[in-house]
């Protein structure tokens, strides 16, 4: 059974920084793409950034240049470094692991990020 445990959310002032972490256990395949999504109440969950098993990254336009996704395969951990945070970044952030070998998608429980003065 796959488990994703997120940490690092919190309250930060506009312009501040936070780093989210997500550690996975129970993954089987060697080709696992990992990503961060976020959701605001009443809206669809949206992809923020992703990183493939080979290290290729993707960012949605609104976070390019401010957020950096990285992974440590030895620790089965993915990180999201968020700089220059804006009030519109406020959301619950979810970690996602897509195991391409076994065809599964798993999600973390979510961590709240609030950007406010």
Steps between C-alpha positions, in 0.01 A plus 500: 500500500639835394513780754594860432575721798523875443646766724614861489180696455412800711434873511739734326495867403489607136846477350602230743615143442396151598628154415259209478619141534329174407642161592362191333497143629373182341582594142570202277605628160822670401326749269312726738406852404432728794326830513336769707143612446297760686136565563298794619151435642243498222758464224658213310825352623779623274847377419773732625819313414619149424825308466550176311703204619775626269495849648309690230293777651182683409353817651172672444560851363384686808775348719789495253802680637365488856455130579754220465416131513768243577523141613733275697445150366707338775258647755186466281439867573386786281535866596334821391701811577265799479646851486335833442170370632185691414155500664367315194733209585284432805361148468521146627800341331488129415783267408434247226696189399429337164656156475533442126605136542188390687261769375403653835442853622531581869444821692614645827264642760576862411673782682363853537699793368370845591660817367374801688622809680 
